[in-house]
Amino acid sequence: MNEEETNEATEAGGRLDLPIPYRFPGVVPIAAVIGENEAIEPEAVAEGSVTVAGRVMRFRGQGKLIFAELRDGSGNIQLFVEQSTADDFDSFKLLNLGDWIGASGMPMRTKRGELSVKVRAWSLLAPAHRSFGDKWKGISDPEVRYRQREVDLWANRDVRQIFLQRSTIIKYIREFLDENGFVEVETPILQAVEGGAAAKPFITHHNALHADLSLRIALELYLKRALVGGFGRVYELGRVFRNEGLSPRHNPEFTMLELYQAYADYTDMMDMVEQLVSGACLRLHGKTVISYQGQEIDLSPPWRRATMEELIFEATSETVNLAMTREEVAGVADRLKVAYAKDDGSGKIIQEIYEKTTEPNLMGPVHVYDYPKEVSPLARDHRSKQNYVERFETVVAKKELANAFSELNDPVEQRARLEAQAALRAAGDEEAMAVDEDFLRALEHGMPPTGGLGVGIDRLVMLLTDQPNIKEVILFPALRKDERQ
């Protein structure tokens, strides 16, 4: 059916009084029907019968003939319904837009070349009690799209494709890690002591335990305990929860990949990110060069590797490093009009300078490495640079995509750092970490040298599907209360 053709199906309101079956066997995806019958000539009818099912999305009656578009998750096909050959033609005329139906008949091609199913028998499978109205034309209001994603998926065909691509990406990640010897594990979502990141948690209460618990903010600490227990390579793909604001890059509930590899360091994790992301891109697009919001990005390894301080200099022409005094570092921040707290040390101020002046302009892909120790309580001391740690963040399309360390495995040093974090927390920093005695006890049993990596799956999907807003890649994103209701 042509886009300009008029819908004459009724809107939801009057209901057909037809029995609804408990099952409807033999359904073939519409895409398969199309693929198997492409060779049918105009005005020809194929032998044999097919059974399809889906929603009625367009409808046009011409006396004793009805043309309807049926859509399922794989595609659309026209239904050709003749009064003389179709069962219960009069009831078919009373269908509503959005009604689920199943239909059986012979594949055919109309005089105008439209592949169709010539309907012999049909059943109403689920009436649409709420009208689709003009939603079959597409929805453009983001509020409506995100709040009624179930309608958005039908009305905007590209939306369904995004989530199919998301599934492909996640499937590839699991295949890649499994092939490289990693074991997928599951760790607690409810935690007595949240840790592994600087973030404010969501708090809940467990009645039977008479205890407050937190939804996890990261996957890290339990996965490291698995390494202590003898797993050499582990990963988890899971939801994490951070009690923070909403933005085009942030949702309070999001999906993380974290993996840990014994006997590796942060340079191995750089290689891992490049292989993982470029491989997912190749699986999805058949190439490693993509366009993101009009900007071409080449994801082919190797990627650039640069220190935070090198990139700050390139962006601002200012030299800043931890060999300078705090007053000198603060002076650079003042000249660049970057705000910082009075208690921030040199490392925190350098990070603020980077995040305000440099990161927002990095198209990448680039591994930004060697972070100040002050802002990295779980990373191992740099092997040759005092007051730095072996940490990097990967930036692509102006957004942090991954965060990785040579992991700190000295329990004495780890305790000192967590106690420093706890002091910040006691002073009012809601994002500072707490002391996790169970984790520290595990480290005291010994954890081998380890490389660890975290990848934001939602941001990876944004990148590979060319979406500027995280809500476009989360099926049901967090939304503010709809005051209109």
Secondary structure as GFF3:
##gff-version 3
##sequence-region A 1 485
A	DSSP	alpha_helix	30	36	.	.	.	ID=ss1
A	DSSP	beta_strand	50	62	.	.	.	ID=ss2
A	DSSP	beta_strand	65	71	.	.	.	ID=ss3
A	DSSP	beta_strand	76	82	.	.	.	ID=ss4
A	DSSP	alpha_helix	89	92	.	.	.	ID=ss5
A	DSSP	beta_strand	100	109	.	.	.	ID=ss6
A	DSSP	beta_strand	115	126	.	.	.	ID=ss7
A	DSSP	three_ten_helix	135	137	.	.	.	ID=ss8
A	DSSP	alpha_helix	142	147	.	.	.	ID=ss9
A	DSSP	alpha_helix	149	155	.	.	.	ID=ss10
A	DSSP	alpha_helix	157	179	.	.	.	ID=ss11
A	DSSP	beta_strand	183	184	.	.	.	ID=ss12
A	DSSP	beta_strand	190	191	.	.	.	ID=ss13
A	DSSP	beta_strand	203	206	.	.	.	ID=ss14
A	DSSP	beta_strand	211	215	.	.	.	ID=ss15
A	DSSP	alpha_helix	220	228	.	.	.	ID=ss16
A	DSSP	beta_strand	233	241	.	.	.	ID=ss17
A	DSSP	beta_strand	253	262	.	.	.	ID=ss18
A	DSSP	alpha_helix	266	285	.	.	.	ID=ss19
A	DSSP	beta_strand	289	292	.	.	.	ID=ss20
A	DSSP	beta_strand	295	298	.	.	.	ID=ss21
A	DSSP	beta_strand	304	307	.	.	.	ID=ss22
A	DSSP	alpha_helix	308	316	.	.	.	ID=ss23
A	DSSP	alpha_helix	326	335	.	.	.	ID=ss24
A	DSSP	alpha_helix	346	357	.	.	.	ID=ss25
A	DSSP	three_ten_helix	359	361	.	.	.	ID=ss26
A	DSSP	beta_strand	366	372	.	.	.	ID=ss27
A	DSSP	three_ten_helix	373	375	.	.	.	ID=ss28
A	DSSP	beta_strand	388	396	.	.	.	ID=ss29
A	DSSP	beta_strand	399	406	.	.	.	ID=ss30
A	DSSP	alpha_helix	411	426	.	.	.	ID=ss31
A	DSSP	alpha_helix	437	444	.	.	.	ID=ss32
A	DSSP	beta_strand	450	456	.	.	.	ID=ss33
A	DSSP	alpha_helix	457	465	.	.	.	ID=ss34
A	DSSP	three_ten_helix	470	472	.	.	.	ID=ss35
###
